[in-house]
Amino acid sequence: PPQPGAMMLRLALLAAAAASVSATAPGVRASISSHALKYIVDTALPVVQKKFSTISIPNEDSKHGKVKVSISNGVCHLNSLGSGSLSPVPGQGIAGSIQGISVDCSAHIKAKLSIWPHPSCSFDVRGSVNGASAGLVIGVAETGGKPVLSSKSVSVNVGSFKLSFHGGVCGFVAKLINGIASLFFKNKVNHMIEKEVSSVLSQFINNDANAIISAIPLDIPL
């Protein structure tokens, strides 16, 4: 039998979808309050968060003058989706936002000077961001008297990483390494996190939310 928490999530999702449908589909008898929308966010975010997996960052080798730099073993973990909000948009669907997404990443960096005596060093770099955000636009249609949700758009802004270095001392190329690591996180890591967050949110809206709603009659008393 369905667990109480799962049933409450189903009811809340149904309420939000039905409210948006009522703006464009005559005869749909449902309404939604700001409290119900808040409940959806508070209940759904932990469910969505469990769908995230570890993000593996591809290795990167580069040469800067006489210095060879290798970045390897890059991984990222989502710590928290933060908080969010939903609001119905008459005639369009549901608009949502998520604030305070927290991500931790790490990678190993090795630097080697190509001239004698070929000094080298290796160390770990950690990057964290706590203020990433996402904006959602959820489309709502009616099929057979039931609402059908679809992800119309998901935009993700990761922001700037705070970097820290641990391990070997690379005094001879410290400034260079700092710049390379900053660009690595700003370009490659940032893009992969945006892609992962966008994909997971879209799939949840298109698949999980509709599966939940399809099992419940639209005219359920709320």
Disulfide bonds with the S-S distance in Angstrom:
Cys76-Cys105 2.11
Cys121-Cys170 1.38
